[in-house]
Amino acid sequence: MKIVSYLVAAVLAFFGFIFIAGSQGSPLRIVVGVILLAAAAVFVYMVRVKPQPSQTTIVQQVDLSGDVSLEQIKCQNCGGVLDKNSIEIKAGAIFVNCPYCGASYQFEEAPKW
């Protein structure tokens, strides 16, 4: 893309110089030449200036059905109370890592019926 932009800028600059050199006192040709030179300068400027990378923040939220609060979730292995740092999401599934006994398992919510 840079090479094409530089080529377009070179062609515009060339025609700008041709219009100015061959103006023979015609103000319209001088104006067209200056516009072409300005357009060439804009092309070069656009290629030289690097755009700032955009920063994207991804927030992943999990909606659990029913009344679930993190303070009430207990480890299935040892019964230790789990906090928000014990919950991890992998491939769309909720996994629990118990800090007390080291157990790791997938959290499955029991059906409400």
Buried (B, 14 or more C-beta within 10 A) or exposed (E): EEEEBBEBBEEBBEBBBBBBEEBEEEEEBBEBBEEBBEBBBEBBEEBEEEEEEEEEEEEEEEEEEEEEEEEEBEBEBEEBEBEEEBBEEEEEEBBBBBEEEEBEEEBEEEEEE
